[in-house]
Amino acid sequence: MTEQLAHPMVKFQRKVSSLVDSKIIKPDDSIGKIALLLGNEWTYWKNELLAFDFSMKDSVKELLLVEDWDEE
């Protein structure tokens, strides 16, 4: 049986979802607000988000709505 690894963006999405669930950020906050919480990790995640055509002004809820992170 082979174990499938989750796409890195799935892990990021879970982290962001946890921040929303904890009420640290709101679904209507901009994705850019996450930068304040991730510190040194932010540069990597920002580049990943840009690669998936997100802008830092998009809302967090738009990020959480993505169901498939496969790159085609």
C-alpha positions in Angstrom: 0.0 0.0 0.0 1.4 3.4 -1.0 0.9 6.5 1.0 0.1 9.6 -0.9 1.8 12.8 0.3 -0.3 15.9 0.6 0.6 18.8 -1.6 2.5 21.5 0.4 -0.4 23.9 -0.2 -2.8 21.5 1.5 -0.6 21.7 4.6 -0.5 25.5 4.3 -4.3 25.6 3.8 -4.8 23.5 7.0 -2.5 25.9 8.9 -4.5 28.9 7.7 -7.8 27.1 8.5 -6.6 26.6 12.0 -5.8 30.3 12.3 -9.3 31.1 11.2 -10.8 28.5 13.6 -8.8 30.0 16.4 -10.1 33.4 15.5 -6.6 34.7 15.0 -7.6 35.8 11.5 -11.0 36.2 9.9 -12.1 34.7 6.6 -12.5 38.2 5.1 -9.0 39.3 6.0 -6.5 39.6 3.2 -4.0 36.8 2.6 -1.3 39.4 3.2 -2.2 39.5 6.9 -0.9 35.9 7.2 2.6 37.4 6.7 2.5 38.9 10.1 2.0 35.5 11.6 4.4 33.4 9.6 7.5 35.5 9.9 10.5 33.8 8.1 8.3 31.2 6.4 6.3 33.9 4.6 8.6 34.4 1.7 8.2 30.8 0.6 4.5 30.7 1.1 4.0 34.1 -0.7 5.9 32.7 -3.8 3.7 29.6 -3.7 0.5 31.6 -3.5 1.6 33.9 -6.4 2.4 30.8 -8.5 -1.3 29.8 -8.0 -2.4 33.3 -9.1 -3.4 34.6 -5.6 -2.7 38.2 -4.8 -2.0 39.4 -1.3 -5.2 41.3 -1.3 -7.4 38.2 -2.0 -9.4 37.1 1.1 -8.4 34.2 3.2 -11.7 32.5 2.4 -10.7 32.3 -1.3 -7.6 30.4 -0.3 -9.7 28.0 1.9 -12.1 27.3 -0.9 -9.5 25.6 -3.1 -10.2 21.9 -3.3 -7.4 20.7 -5.6 -3.9 22.0 -5.6 -2.6 19.8 -8.5 -0.4 21.7 -10.8 -1.2 21.1 -14.5 
